[in-house]
Amino acid sequence: MDYNQLSDMAILQRIGAFVKHHRMDQNKSQDQLATAAGISRSTLSLLERGEKVNLITLIQVLRVLDQLQGLVSFEIKQTISPIEYLKVQKKYERQRIRNSHDITADNPPSEW
């Protein structure tokens, strides 16, 4: 489904249908869900019909329906720029191993 092609009202109606579907799937009445979400039954009814409601209302209803995982698309993934990546890689490059013949008289080998 390409949501970019839908009107705002069509998207609201899909959200309302989603809420209603999950409410009914969980065998909850509008009164039960509204009370658990801390909203009025009429506000829930508006949401299910695809009317405009506050965003906090949607979040409260989704929480009660255990459907907040739908918000995963809003996560911001930490990315690293190519330059920062090279800097990090350079930090972890292997250091040159010192040969035993490089040891000078100032630094005699350890007795250990």
N, C-alpha and C positions, 0 to 999 in steps of 0.2 A: 504494500500500500504506500503510495507516494503522498504523504501528508502535505507536501508543498502545493499540491493541486487542489486541496480541499479549502473551502472557505472557513473562516473562524467559527461560524455557527455550526458547520458540519463537524468540525473537530470537537466543539463543545458537546454536540449530540453523541459523538462516539465515546467521549469520556463519561457522559451520563449513562450510556448503555453499558459501559464497562462496570461502573459502580453498581448499577441495578443488577446486572448479571451475577456479580460476585456476592452481592447481598442475598439474592434469591438462592444462589448455590449454597450459601451457608445457612439457609433456612432462617433468615432474620427478617423481621418486619421492619418497616420504615421507622416505627417508633423505637424499636430496640436499638437499631443502628444509630439513629439520631441521638438517643440518650447516651449511648456508649461513647459517641464522638463529641458530646457536649454541644450539640447544635439542636435547632428546632426541627421538627418533622417537616415543616413547610420549606425550610432551607434545603433539607435533603431532597425533597420532592423537586425543587427547582434544579438542583444539581442533576438529578436523574433525567429530567426533561431536557437537559442541555441548555439551561438558562445560565446567565452570568451569576457566579458566586465568588466569594473571596478565595484566594489561593489557600489561605490557612484552613478554610473549610474543607477543601479537597484533601489536604494533607491529613487532617484529623480523621476523615472518613477512610482514606486509604490505610492509615495506621490501624484502625479498628478492623478493617477487612484483611489485614496482614498482606497488603499489596504495595508496600513502599519500595519493593525491589524494582518496580517499574521506573523509579527515578535514577537508576544506574546510568542512564544516558547523560545525566547532568554532572557526572564525575569529571573532574579535571585531572588528566593524567600528567604526572611530572615528566617533562622532557628535558633533554640536555642538548645544548647546541653542539655542532660538530667541533667548534673551537674548544669548548669546555671539555668535551670528550677527549680530545687530544691532550689537553693539560692533565687530565686525570690519568690517562694512559702513561704519560711521560713520568709521572710520579712513581708508577709501579714498574717501570722498566728495570730490568736486572742491572745491578751495579757491576762494574768491571771487577773481576776477581784479581786480586793482587798475587803475582807470582812470588815464590820464595826468593828469587834472585833480586827482586826489587827492594828487599829489606835493606835499609842502610845501617851504618854503624850507629847512627843516632837512635834507631829503633831495633835493638837486638831482639831475636826471637824469644818468646816466653819460655820459661822453664817448664811450663805445664805441658 
